[in-house]
Amino acid sequence: MAQSDFKRILSALKKIPPLTLEGRVTKVTGLVIEGDGPAASVGEVCRVMTGPGQSLEAEVVGFRDKAIQLMPIGDMTGLTPGSRILATGQPAMVTVGPGLLGRILDGRGQPMDNKPPIPDATTYPVKAAPGNPLFRSRITKVMDVGVRAINALMTIGQGQRVGIFAGSGVGKSTLMGMIARHMRADVNVIALIGERGREVREFIEKDLGPEGLKRSVVVAATSEQPALVRIRGAYVATALAEYFRDQGQHVILMMDSATRFAYAAREVGLSIGEPATTRGYTPSVFAQLPQLLERAGNWERGSVTGLYTVLVEGDDMNEPVADAMRSILDGHMVLRRSLADRNQFPALDILSSISRLMNDLVDKDHLRASGRFKELLATYRHNEDMINIGAYQKGSSQEIDQAILYFPKLINFLKQPFDEACPVELAKEALIKVVAPMGASEGTPPIR
């Protein structure tokens, strides 16, 4: 065969569309699309044709008898019986690159800020294995979050995973915005999962601000979007954090909220026929939580420090998602409505909060001062009712007398204006002054 004939045949072959595996829609029940094919694996992305030249992205979530089950990532308008289902052969991927900083993405990882496409982009898998635990580096460096109460009394480290537990309207998002503004990390990745649409712009402009946005990537999957989009939004944000981590950077991943991720996972589980077990949650919810949370951590090239808000129903700290999150995370901060009602911001209940790594991160003086602070506060809180009604007689207990004397200073220490930052060094210095014996710290500047 002449070389010219070979090139002509090769050119013709390239024009032939590749063989595509496809099936047909046979049934739609609620959020689930069922079809008689194609042969695709769980987690694979398919295209469902909804009209001439129009398609809907869907993900394979399971099988029933010989039917394939898919969950849509978008609106199902236009879907009809017999619509074609095309397999892509690929899992969900997200576009990543250094140009992500300052950008706002939707739950699928697509820009939603009307700016140009991401330059110098590559792709990362949305769902990835957490990694070999032996390749994790030990957490030895303090992560400065700029909040005095956290830096001083529940110090967290680079690569630690911490939950912010609170009921609705107690200040979780505001605290996250404060940390995003003041913390010392290379990159913020912020995931707003299941939030009200109104709150997205409000958080970006009011809580995060222009300076915070410059070193942040925001992923927003609001409450009206399909369950799979809300789930994917959490995985997309984690994949973006992993990309920056692999560039050797220290990343803080903030997710508001992990509870709404669990709600979306429950919605998917119930739709495909999983049994409801613990208070209506399906078993897959508690399987997905560690798969998501364990991807944060300290690794050889960089770190991902995770902060996850947990919405506790009726302020019940022992509800299933909150209980599961506490068992996975490396610490938790509890916000109390009663403290917010007293105009204490942030409304951190220090006595119910803990950082499991603080003992390994701070020196003995810092640890001793933190312990003394908590002893004084716990003594006052335990006897608060008796003190307030006048039943306590001064001099009956030296420890209670000291707690009453120190209490105003302790509360003043815990309060911090939203727009002020307090680095770890200043937080430690202020803590030691607060718990110093009365008279030893006279003349020192007051805590603002």
C-alpha positions as CSV (number, residue, x, y, z in Angstrom):
1,M,0.0,0.0,0.0
2,A,1.3,3.4,-0.9
3,Q,2.1,5.8,1.9
4,S,-0.4,8.3,0.4
5,D,-3.2,5.7,0.5
6,F,-2.3,4.9,4.2
7,K,-2.6,8.5,5.2
8,R,-5.9,8.9,3.4
9,I,-7.4,5.9,5.2
10,L,-6.0,7.0,8.5
11,S,-7.5,10.5,8.0
12,A,-10.9,8.9,7.2
13,L,-10.7,6.7,10.3
14,K,-10.1,9.7,12.5
15,K,-13.3,11.2,11.3
16,I,-15.4,8.2,12.3
17,P,-17.0,8.9,15.8
18,P,-15.8,6.4,18.4
19,L,-18.1,3.7,19.6
20,T,-20.2,4.9,22.5
21,L,-21.9,2.7,25.0
22,E,-25.4,3.8,25.5
23,G,-28.7,2.9,27.0
24,R,-32.3,4.2,27.3
25,V,-34.2,5.8,30.1
26,T,-36.9,3.4,31.3
27,K,-38.1,5.0,34.5
28,V,-37.8,8.1,36.7
29,T,-38.7,7.9,40.3
30,G,-38.2,11.1,42.4
31,L,-34.5,11.9,42.0
32,V,-33.5,8.6,40.4
33,I,-33.2,7.9,36.7
34,E,-33.3,4.2,35.7
35,G,-32.2,2.9,32.4
36,D,-31.5,-0.4,30.5
37,G,-27.9,0.4,30.2
38,P,-25.2,1.3,29.4
39,A,-22.6,-0.9,31.2
40,A,-21.1,1.7,33.5
41,S,-19.5,1.5,37.0
42,V,-20.6,3.2,40.2
43,G,-19.3,6.8,40.3
44,E,-19.0,7.0,36.5
45,V,-20.4,10.1,34.8
46,C,-23.0,9.7,32.1
47,R,-24.8,12.1,29.7
48,V,-28.6,11.8,29.4
49,M,-29.9,13.5,26.3
50,T,-32.8,15.8,27.0
51,G,-33.3,17.3,23.6
52,P,-31.5,18.0,20.2
53,G,-28.0,18.9,21.2
54,Q,-28.9,19.1,24.9
55,S,-27.9,16.8,27.6
56,L,-27.9,16.3,31.4
57,E,-25.0,15.1,33.4
58,A,-25.7,12.3,35.8
59,E,-23.7,10.0,38.0
60,V,-24.1,6.2,38.4
61,V,-25.1,5.6,42.0
62,G,-26.3,2.0,41.9
63,F,-28.1,-0.9,40.2
64,R,-31.5,-2.5,40.7
65,D,-32.0,-5.9,39.1
66,K,-30.6,-5.3,35.5
67,A,-31.3,-1.5,35.6
68,I,-28.7,1.2,36.1
69,Q,-29.6,3.9,38.5
70,L,-28.3,7.5,38.0
71,M,-28.7,10.7,40.0
72,P,-28.9,13.9,37.9
73,I,-26.5,16.9,38.4
74,G,-28.9,19.5,37.1
75,D,-32.5,20.0,36.1
76,M,-34.3,17.0,34.6
77,T,-36.7,19.2,32.4
78,G,-36.9,17.7,29.0
79,L,-36.3,14.1,30.0
80,T,-38.6,11.6,28.3
81,P,-39.0,7.8,28.3
82,G,-36.4,6.4,25.9
83,S,-34.0,9.3,26.3
84,R,-30.5,8.1,25.4
85,I,-27.9,7.5,28.2
86,L,-24.3,7.8,27.0
87,A,-21.4,6.5,29.1
88,T,-18.3,8.7,29.3
89,G,-16.1,6.1,30.9
90,Q,-14.7,8.7,33.3
91,P,-15.3,9.5,37.0
92,A,-16.2,13.1,38.0
93,M,-13.2,15.4,37.5
94,V,-12.7,19.1,38.5
95,T,-10.6,21.7,36.8
96,V,-7.7,23.0,38.9
97,G,-4.9,25.6,38.5
98,P,-3.2,28.5,40.2
99,G,-5.8,30.9,38.7
100,L,-8.4,29.5,41.0
101,L,-7.6,32.0,43.7
102,G,-10.3,34.7,44.0
103,R,-12.8,32.6,42.1
104,I,-16.3,31.4,43.0
105,L,-17.3,28.0,41.7
106,D,-20.6,26.0,41.7
107,G,-21.0,22.5,43.1
108,R,-19.7,20.9,39.9
109,G,-16.5,23.0,40.0
110,Q,-17.6,25.3,37.2
111,P,-17.0,29.1,37.5
112,M,-20.2,31.0,38.4
113,D,-18.6,34.5,38.7
114,N,-18.8,35.4,35.0
115,K,-15.0,35.5,34.7
116,P,-12.8,33.9,32.1
117,P,-12.0,30.2,32.3
118,I,-9.2,29.0,34.6
119,P,-5.8,29.5,32.9
120,D,-3.1,26.9,32.9
121,A,-5.6,24.3,34.1
122,T,-5.4,20.6,34.6
123,T,-7.9,18.1,36.2
124,Y,-8.1,16.3,39.5
125,P,-10.5,13.5,40.5
126,V,-13.4,14.7,42.6
127,K,-13.4,11.5,44.7
128,A,-10.0,10.2,45.8
129,A,-8.7,7.8,48.4
130,P,-7.6,9.4,51.7
131,G,-4.1,8.1,51.2
132,N,-1.8,5.8,53.1
133,P,-1.8,6.8,56.8
134,L,1.9,6.1,57.1
135,F,2.6,8.9,54.6
136,R,1.0,11.4,56.9
137,S,3.4,13.8,58.8
138,R,2.9,14.3,62.5
139,I,1.1,17.6,63.4
140,T,3.7,19.7,65.2
141,K,3.1,23.3,63.9
142,V,0.5,25.6,65.3
143,M,-2.2,27.0,62.9
144,D,-2.8,30.6,63.8
145,V,-6.6,31.3,63.2
146,G,-6.5,34.8,64.5
147,V,-9.2,34.2,67.2
148,R,-7.9,34.7,70.7
149,A,-10.1,32.2,72.5
150,I,-9.1,29.4,70.0
151,N,-5.4,30.3,69.8
152,A,-5.1,30.4,73.6
153,L,-7.5,27.8,74.9
154,M,-7.9,25.2,72.2
155,T,-4.8,25.6,70.0
156,I,-5.0,23.7,66.7
157,G,-2.2,22.6,64.4
158,Q,-1.5,22.5,60.7
159,G,-3.3,19.5,59.3
160,Q,-5.8,19.1,62.2
161,R,-9.5,18.6,61.5
162,V,-11.9,20.4,63.8
163,G,-15.6,20.7,64.0
164,I,-17.6,23.8,64.9
165,F,-20.8,22.6,66.5
166,A,-23.8,24.8,67.0
167,G,-27.5,25.3,66.5
168,S,-28.9,27.6,63.8
169,G,-28.2,31.3,64.1
170,V,-25.5,31.1,66.8
171,G,-22.7,32.4,64.6
172,K,-21.0,29.5,62.8
173,S,-20.7,31.2,59.5
174,T,-19.6,34.5,61.1
175,L,-16.8,32.7,63.0
176,M,-15.7,31.0,59.8
177,G,-15.6,34.3,58.0
178,M,-13.5,35.7,60.9
179,I,-11.0,32.8,60.7
180,A,-10.9,33.1,56.9
181,R,-9.9,36.8,57.2
182,H,-7.3,36.5,60.0
183,M,-5.8,33.0,59.8
184,R,-2.2,32.5,58.6
185,A,-2.3,30.0,55.8
186,D,-1.4,30.1,52.1
187,V,-4.8,29.3,50.7
188,N,-8.5,29.2,51.9
189,V,-10.9,26.8,50.2
190,I,-14.4,27.5,51.4
191,A,-17.3,25.2,50.7
192,L,-20.8,26.5,51.3
193,I,-22.9,23.4,51.1
194,G,-26.7,23.5,51.3
195,E,-26.7,27.2,52.3
196,R,-29.5,29.7,51.4
197,G,-28.8,31.4,48.1
198,R,-29.0,34.8,49.9
199,E,-26.1,33.9,52.2
200,V,-23.5,33.1,49.5
201,R,-23.0,36.7,48.4
202,E,-23.5,38.0,51.9
203,F,-20.7,35.7,53.2
204,I,-18.3,36.6,50.3
205,E,-18.8,40.4,50.6
206,K,-19.5,40.8,54.4
207,D,-17.8,38.0,56.2
208,L,-14.9,37.1,53.8
209,G,-14.3,40.6,52.3
210,P,-12.1,41.5,49.3
211,E,-8.8,40.8,51.1
212,G,-10.0,37.3,52.2
213,L,-11.3,36.5,48.7
214,K,-7.9,37.2,47.1
215,R,-6.4,34.1,48.7
216,S,-9.5,32.0,48.7
217,V,-11.6,29.7,46.4
218,V,-15.3,29.5,47.2
219,V,-17.4,26.5,46.2
220,A,-21.2,27.2,46.6
221,A,-23.8,24.5,46.3
222,T,-27.0,26.0,47.6
223,S,-30.0,24.3,49.2
224,E,-32.3,24.3,46.1
225,Q,-29.8,22.4,44.0
226,P,-30.0,18.6,43.5
227,A,-28.7,16.4,46.3
228,L,-25.9,15.1,44.2
229,V,-24.7,18.6,43.4
230,R,-24.5,19.4,47.2
231,I,-22.6,16.2,47.7
232,R,-20.2,16.9,44.8
233,G,-19.6,20.4,46.1
234,A,-18.1,19.0,49.3
235,Y,-15.9,16.6,47.3
236,V,-14.9,19.3,44.8
237,A,-13.8,21.6,47.6
238,T,-11.7,18.8,49.1
239,A,-10.1,18.1,45.7
240,L,-9.2,21.8,45.3
241,A,-7.6,21.8,48.7
242,E,-5.6,18.6,47.7
243,Y,-4.4,20.4,44.5
244,F,-3.0,23.3,46.5
245,R,-1.6,20.9,49.1
246,D,0.3,19.1,46.3
247,Q,1.9,22.4,45.3
248,G,3.5,22.4,48.8
249,Q,1.1,24.9,50.3
250,H,-0.6,25.0,53.6
251,V,-4.4,25.1,53.0
252,I,-7.3,25.7,55.3
253,L,-10.5,23.9,54.1
254,M,-13.7,25.3,55.6
255,M,-17.0,23.6,55.0
256,D,-20.3,25.0,56.0
257,S,-21.9,22.6,56.7
258,A,-21.0,19.0,57.0
259,T,-24.5,18.3,58.3
260,R,-26.1,19.4,55.1
261,F,-23.7,17.2,53.2
262,A,-25.0,14.4,55.4
263,Y,-28.6,15.4,54.6
264,A,-27.9,15.2,50.9
265,A,-26.2,11.8,51.3
266,R,-29.3,10.6,53.2
267,E,-31.5,11.9,50.4
268,V,-29.6,10.0,47.8
269,G,-29.5,6.8,49.9
270,L,-33.2,6.8,50.5
271,S,-33.9,7.5,46.8
272,I,-32.0,4.4,45.7
273,G,-33.7,2.2,48.3
274,E,-31.3,2.1,51.2
275,P,-32.9,1.3,54.6
276,A,-33.2,4.1,57.1
277,T,-31.5,3.2,60.3
278,T,-30.3,5.7,62.8
279,R,-32.9,8.5,63.1
280,G,-33.7,8.2,59.4
281,Y,-30.0,8.3,58.2
282,T,-28.9,5.6,55.8
283,P,-25.8,3.5,56.4
284,S,-24.0,5.1,53.4
285,V,-24.1,8.5,55.2
286,F,-21.8,7.2,58.0
287,A,-19.6,5.5,55.4
288,Q,-19.1,8.7,53.4
289,L,-18.2,11.0,56.3
290,P,-14.8,9.4,57.0
291,Q,-14.1,9.1,53.3
292,L,-14.5,12.9,53.0
293,L,-13.0,14.0,56.3
294,E,-9.9,11.8,56.2
295,R,-8.7,13.5,53.0
296,A,-7.7,16.5,55.1
297,G,-4.5,16.2,57.1
298,N,-0.7,16.8,57.2
299,W,1.2,15.3,54.3
300,E,4.8,15.2,53.0
301,R,4.4,18.1,50.6
302,G,1.8,20.3,52.3
303,S,-1.2,20.3,54.6
304,V,-4.9,20.7,54.6
305,T,-6.4,21.9,57.9
306,G,-10.1,21.2,58.0
307,L,-12.8,23.2,59.7
308,Y,-16.3,21.7,59.4
309,T,-19.4,23.3,60.8
310,V,-22.0,20.9,62.3
311,L,-25.6,22.0,62.6
312,V,-27.0,20.3,65.7
313,E,-30.7,19.9,65.6
314,G,-32.4,21.4,68.6
315,D,-29.0,22.1,70.1
316,D,-28.6,18.3,70.7
317,M,-24.9,17.6,70.7
318,N,-25.5,13.9,70.6
319,E,-27.6,13.6,67.5
320,P,-26.2,11.0,65.0
321,V,-24.2,13.3,62.6
322,A,-22.7,15.3,65.4
323,D,-21.8,12.1,67.3
324,A,-20.2,10.6,64.2
325,M,-18.3,13.8,63.4
326,R,-16.9,14.0,66.9
327,S,-15.6,10.5,66.6
328,I,-13.7,11.2,63.4
329,L,-12.4,14.8,64.0
330,D,-9.4,15.8,66.0
331,G,-11.3,18.3,68.2
332,H,-14.5,20.3,68.4
333,M,-15.6,23.9,69.2
334,V,-19.1,24.2,70.7
335,L,-21.0,27.5,70.2
336,R,-23.8,28.0,72.8
337,R,-27.0,30.0,72.2
338,S,-27.0,31.0,75.8
339,L,-23.6,32.7,75.4
340,A,-24.7,34.4,72.2
341,D,-27.8,35.7,74.1
342,R,-25.4,37.4,76.5
343,N,-23.6,39.2,73.7
344,Q,-20.5,37.0,73.9
345,F,-18.9,36.7,70.4
346,P,-17.6,34.3,69.4
347,A,-20.1,32.3,71.6
348,L,-17.5,29.6,72.3
349,D,-18.2,27.3,75.2
350,I,-14.6,26.7,76.2
351,L,-15.6,24.1,78.8
352,S,-17.3,21.9,76.2
353,S,-14.7,22.4,73.5
354,I,-11.4,20.6,73.0
355,S,-8.4,20.3,70.7
356,R,-7.0,16.8,71.0
357,L,-3.5,18.0,69.9
358,M,-3.1,21.1,72.0
359,N,-0.9,19.3,74.6
360,D,1.6,18.5,71.7
361,L,1.6,22.0,70.3
362,V,2.1,24.5,73.1
363,D,4.7,24.9,75.9
364,K,4.2,24.2,79.6
365,D,3.5,27.8,80.6
366,H,0.8,28.1,77.9
367,L,-0.8,24.8,79.0
368,R,-0.7,25.7,82.7
369,A,-2.3,29.0,82.0
370,S,-5.0,27.4,79.9
371,G,-5.8,24.9,82.6
372,R,-6.0,27.6,85.2
373,F,-8.4,29.6,83.0
374,K,-10.7,26.6,82.6
375,E,-10.6,25.8,86.3
376,L,-11.7,29.3,87.3
377,L,-14.4,29.4,84.6
378,A,-15.7,26.0,85.5
379,T,-15.9,26.9,89.2
380,Y,-17.9,30.0,88.5
381,R,-20.3,28.2,86.0
382,H,-20.9,25.4,88.5
383,N,-21.9,27.8,91.2
384,E,-23.4,30.5,89.0
385,D,-27.0,30.0,90.2
386,M,-26.1,30.2,93.8
387,I,-24.0,33.3,93.3
388,N,-26.7,35.1,91.3
389,I,-29.4,34.6,93.9
390,G,-27.2,35.7,96.7
391,A,-27.0,32.3,98.4
392,Y,-23.2,32.2,98.4
393,Q,-21.5,33.8,101.4
394,K,-18.1,35.4,100.6
395,G,-15.3,33.6,102.3
396,S,-17.0,30.2,102.3
397,S,-14.7,28.9,99.6
398,Q,-11.4,30.4,98.5
399,E,-11.8,28.8,95.0
400,I,-15.2,30.3,94.5
401,D,-14.1,33.7,95.8
402,Q,-11.3,33.7,93.2
403,A,-13.6,32.6,90.4
404,I,-16.0,35.5,91.2
405,L,-13.0,37.9,91.3
406,Y,-11.6,36.7,87.9
407,F,-14.9,36.1,86.1
408,P,-15.2,39.5,84.4
409,K,-11.6,39.2,83.1
410,L,-12.3,35.7,81.8
411,I,-15.4,36.8,79.9
412,N,-13.6,39.9,78.5
413,F,-10.8,37.6,77.3
414,L,-13.3,35.4,75.4
415,K,-14.9,38.3,73.6
416,Q,-13.3,39.6,70.3
417,P,-14.6,42.0,67.7
418,F,-15.1,40.5,64.3
419,D,-12.6,42.8,62.5
420,E,-9.8,42.3,65.0
421,A,-7.1,39.6,64.8
422,C,-5.1,38.1,67.7
423,P,-2.1,36.1,66.7
424,V,-1.0,33.1,68.8
425,E,1.9,34.9,70.5
426,L,-0.4,37.8,71.7
427,A,-3.1,35.3,72.7
428,K,-0.7,33.4,74.9
429,E,0.7,36.6,76.5
430,A,-2.8,37.8,77.2
431,L,-3.9,34.5,78.7
432,I,-1.0,34.4,81.1
433,K,-1.8,38.0,82.2
434,V,-5.4,37.1,82.8
435,V,-4.8,34.2,85.1
436,A,-1.8,35.8,86.9
437,P,-2.3,36.4,90.7
438,M,-4.2,39.7,91.3
439,G,-1.7,42.5,91.5
440,A,1.0,40.8,89.5
441,S,-0.4,42.1,86.2
442,E,-1.3,45.7,87.3
443,G,-0.4,48.3,84.8
444,T,-0.6,45.9,81.9
445,P,-2.8,47.1,79.0
446,P,-6.4,45.8,79.1
447,I,-7.6,43.1,76.7
448,R,-9.6,44.7,73.9
